[in-house]
Amino acid sequence: MKKRRTRSDFLGIWVLVALTVIVAGCATQPPKNLPPDEPTTTEDPYRSFKPDGPGPHPAILFVSGCSGFTPSFAPKFYEQVAERLREQGFMVVFVDYLKQRELTNCTEGSLTPADAAEDLVAAATWLKTQVSIDPKRITAMGWSYGGGAVLVALNTYTDEELGFSRAVTYYPSCRAVRSWNSTMPVLMLLAGEDDVAPGKPCQQAAQRNAAPTSVKVVVYPGAHHGFDLSALPAKTTYPYGTIGYHPEAAAASWEEIQRFLGLTR
């Protein structure tokens, strides 16, 4: 004689079925508190300005002056230059050696030009892996402290390690710069009246270079440090020296860069 199922028996069966479904569902989903095997973000590690189209594009690595990419006296300067170059088909990448160390200027902490140079090479190495970039057409461009860092990189790393094939420096700080063995083309744009980062040490380093003919030095008479920053007055004196906008030098230096990058003849 069969035993008649009670209401409790049916309730137990439904509970068992429900638990089976829940367990099976959990088995098909990874635990939410474990990190995924692959990164979940596609964001670039650097601030960049990307041209239209799939590429491959030439690229330029910006290395800022001592006050970083938003200096109080010209907070939009680097963005404006980056946008001009982006419109000409270049991808521009900001190598922010200050933000990397949570600093606001180059005089804080124990920062050295060699540190900024290391950051530049790391950015160039990353940039070469990007499918939208032509790895043979990467240029480093530095201003003041950042310009010095570019030149320090030339002295510290081999051409293969550097990751870039050309360099432009605006009124670089050359206190830590020595001659270099790299034969890559270098364009050095100096201010004739620069008392913040005098150009003579830069010129001496270029003359001692193993291939001095690969370095083009242009000096703008009457120009002060920061001569390409249109937000500046013609002359402003600080405890560390004089800076000022020089429209003729700014225009002439931009033309030099256009020729150096192969955009004009």
matplotlib code that plots the C-alpha trace (Angstrom):
import matplotlib.pyplot as plt

x = [0.0, 1.5, 2.0, 0.0, 2.2, 1.5, 1.5, 4.9, 6.3, 5.4, 6.8, 10.1, 10.3, 9.7, 12.4, 14.9, 14.1, 14.5, 17.9, 19.1, 18.2, 19.9, 23.1, 23.2, 22.8, 25.6, 27.9, 27.6, 28.5, 32.0, 32.1, 31.6, 34.3, 37.1, 39.1, 38.5, 41.2, 41.3, 41.2, 37.7, 38.8, 40.2, 41.2, 44.7, 47.1, 48.0, 46.1, 46.0, 44.7, 43.8, 43.4, 40.5, 40.8, 42.2, 45.9, 48.6, 49.3, 52.6, 52.7, 54.3, 55.1, 54.8, 57.0, 56.0, 58.0, 58.5, 54.9, 53.2, 50.6, 48.4, 50.7, 48.9, 50.3, 49.1, 46.8, 45.6, 48.9, 49.7, 46.2, 46.2, 49.4, 48.3, 45.1, 47.0, 49.1, 46.1, 44.5, 47.6, 47.2, 49.4, 48.4, 49.7, 50.4, 51.1, 53.9, 52.9, 56.0, 54.5, 51.1, 52.8, 54.4, 51.6, 53.7, 52.6, 56.0, 59.5, 61.0, 59.0, 60.2, 63.3, 62.4, 65.3, 65.4, 66.4, 63.1, 61.2, 63.4, 62.4, 58.7, 59.2, 60.8, 58.1, 55.4, 57.2, 57.4, 53.7, 52.9, 54.8, 52.4, 49.3, 48.0, 46.9, 50.4, 53.3, 56.2, 58.8, 57.3, 57.3, 58.7, 59.5, 58.9, 59.8, 59.7, 62.1, 62.5, 60.8, 63.2, 66.1, 64.6, 64.3, 68.1, 68.9, 67.1, 69.3, 72.3, 70.9, 69.3, 70.1, 68.2, 66.3, 65.4, 64.3, 61.3, 61.2, 63.1, 63.1, 63.3, 62.3, 63.3, 62.0, 64.5, 65.6, 67.1, 70.5, 72.0, 71.9, 72.5, 75.6, 76.6, 74.9, 75.8, 72.5, 72.4, 68.7, 67.6, 67.2, 65.8, 66.8, 64.9, 66.6, 65.8, 68.6, 67.9, 67.1, 68.2, 66.0, 67.6, 70.6, 71.2, 75.0, 75.2, 72.8, 74.9, 78.0, 76.4, 75.2, 78.7, 80.2, 77.7, 79.0, 77.0, 76.7, 75.3, 72.2, 71.4, 69.9, 70.2, 68.2, 68.6, 66.0, 67.7, 65.8, 63.5, 63.0, 62.2, 58.6, 58.7, 56.0, 53.4, 51.0, 49.2, 52.3, 53.1, 56.2, 58.3, 57.6, 60.3, 60.2, 62.8, 64.0, 64.3, 62.4, 59.8, 57.8, 56.0, 57.9, 55.5, 58.1, 60.2, 57.0, 55.9, 59.4, 59.9, 56.5, 57.7, 60.9, 58.9, 56.7, 59.8, 61.4, 58.3, 58.1, 54.9, 56.4, 59.6]
y = [0.0, 3.3, 6.0, 9.1, 12.2, 15.0, 18.7, 18.8, 16.3, 18.5, 21.6, 19.8, 18.8, 22.4, 23.7, 21.1, 22.1, 25.8, 25.2, 23.2, 26.0, 28.6, 26.5, 25.9, 29.6, 30.5, 27.9, 29.7, 33.1, 34.1, 35.4, 39.1, 39.8, 38.3, 40.4, 39.7, 37.9, 40.8, 44.6, 46.0, 49.4, 50.6, 54.0, 55.3, 55.6, 59.1, 62.1, 62.2, 64.1, 61.8, 62.7, 61.6, 58.3, 54.9, 55.7, 54.8, 58.3, 60.0, 61.0, 63.6, 63.2, 66.5, 67.0, 70.1, 72.8, 72.9, 74.0, 71.2, 71.1, 73.8, 76.6, 79.4, 82.0, 80.0, 77.2, 76.4, 76.6, 72.9, 72.0, 74.7, 73.5, 69.9, 70.7, 72.5, 69.4, 67.0, 68.9, 68.3, 64.5, 63.9, 62.1, 64.1, 62.5, 64.3, 62.8, 64.2, 63.5, 65.7, 64.0, 60.7, 61.7, 63.9, 67.0, 70.5, 71.7, 70.4, 71.9, 69.6, 66.3, 64.7, 64.9, 64.9, 65.4, 61.7, 60.8, 62.8, 61.2, 57.8, 58.7, 59.9, 56.6, 54.6, 56.7, 56.2, 52.4, 52.3, 54.5, 52.1, 49.3, 51.2, 49.9, 53.4, 54.8, 54.7, 53.6, 55.0, 58.5, 59.4, 62.7, 64.0, 67.7, 69.3, 72.8, 74.2, 71.5, 69.0, 70.0, 69.2, 65.9, 65.1, 65.8, 63.8, 60.8, 61.1, 60.8, 58.0, 55.6, 53.9, 54.9, 51.6, 52.1, 55.7, 54.8, 58.1, 59.1, 63.0, 65.6, 69.2, 71.3, 74.8, 76.8, 73.6, 73.6, 72.1, 72.1, 68.3, 67.7, 66.1, 65.4, 62.4, 59.7, 59.5, 60.6, 61.3, 64.7, 67.3, 70.8, 73.2, 76.5, 78.9, 82.4, 84.9, 86.7, 83.6, 84.1, 81.3, 78.5, 80.0, 78.5, 78.3, 74.9, 73.5, 74.7, 73.3, 69.9, 69.9, 70.8, 67.9, 65.5, 62.6, 63.8, 67.6, 68.0, 66.1, 69.0, 72.2, 75.1, 78.2, 81.3, 84.1, 87.4, 89.5, 86.6, 85.6, 82.2, 81.3, 83.3, 81.1, 81.5, 84.1, 84.4, 86.1, 89.8, 90.8, 90.8, 89.7, 89.3, 86.6, 85.7, 82.9, 85.1, 86.9, 85.3, 86.9, 86.4, 87.3, 87.0, 87.1, 84.3, 82.3, 82.5, 81.7, 78.7, 77.3, 77.4, 75.7, 72.9, 72.6, 72.1, 69.7, 67.5, 67.5, 69.5, 72.3, 72.9]
z = [0.0, -1.1, 1.4, 0.6, 0.2, 2.6, 2.0, 3.8, 1.3, -1.7, 0.0, 0.6, -3.1, -4.3, -1.9, -3.3, -6.9, -6.1, -4.4, -7.4, -9.8, -7.6, -7.2, -11.0, -11.7, -9.3, -10.9, -14.3, -13.0, -11.7, -8.1, -8.1, -5.5, -7.5, -10.0, -13.7, -15.7, -18.2, -17.6, -17.7, -18.9, -22.3, -21.1, -22.0, -19.2, -20.5, -21.5, -25.2, -28.2, -31.0, -34.7, -36.8, -38.7, -37.9, -38.6, -38.3, -37.1, -36.2, -32.6, -30.3, -26.6, -24.7, -21.6, -19.8, -18.0, -14.2, -13.5, -15.3, -18.0, -16.4, -15.3, -13.6, -16.0, -19.1, -18.1, -21.6, -23.4, -23.8, -24.7, -27.5, -29.0, -28.7, -30.6, -33.4, -33.9, -33.6, -36.4, -38.5, -38.0, -34.9, -31.8, -28.8, -25.5, -22.2, -20.2, -16.8, -14.6, -11.8, -11.6, -11.5, -8.2, -6.9, -7.2, -8.4, -9.6, -10.3, -7.1, -4.8, -3.5, -4.8, -8.5, -11.0, -14.8, -15.0, -13.4, -16.0, -18.7, -17.4, -17.6, -21.2, -22.3, -20.6, -22.4, -25.8, -25.1, -24.5, -27.5, -29.8, -28.9, -30.1, -33.4, -34.4, -34.2, -36.6, -34.3, -36.6, -36.4, -32.7, -31.6, -28.1, -27.5, -24.2, -22.7, -20.1, -17.4, -19.7, -22.6, -20.3, -19.5, -23.2, -23.6, -20.5, -22.0, -25.1, -22.9, -20.8, -23.2, -26.5, -29.6, -29.4, -25.8, -26.3, -28.4, -30.3, -33.4, -33.2, -30.4, -30.1, -27.1, -26.2, -24.1, -22.2, -18.8, -19.4, -15.9, -15.8, -19.6, -20.9, -24.5, -26.0, -28.6, -30.3, -33.9, -34.0, -35.3, -32.6, -32.9, -30.1, -29.8, -27.5, -26.1, -26.6, -23.3, -21.2, -17.6, -16.3, -18.4, -20.2, -23.5, -23.4, -21.6, -24.2, -27.1, -25.5, -25.0, -28.6, -29.9, -27.9, -29.3, -31.3, -34.3, -33.9, -37.4, -36.3, -33.9, -35.2, -32.7, -33.3, -31.0, -31.0, -30.1, -27.6, -26.6, -23.0, -21.4, -22.3, -25.5, -27.2, -24.4, -25.8, -22.4, -21.0, -21.2, -23.1, -19.9, -16.3, -13.7, -11.0, -8.4, -10.6, -13.7, -16.5, -18.8, -21.6, -24.8, -28.0, -31.0, -33.7, -32.0, -31.3, -35.0, -36.3, -33.9, -35.0, -38.6, -37.6, -36.0, -39.1, -41.3, -38.7, -38.7, -42.5, -42.8, -44.8, -46.7]

ax = plt.figure().add_subplot(projection="3d")
ax.plot(x, y, z, "-o")
ax.set_aspect("equal")
plt.show()
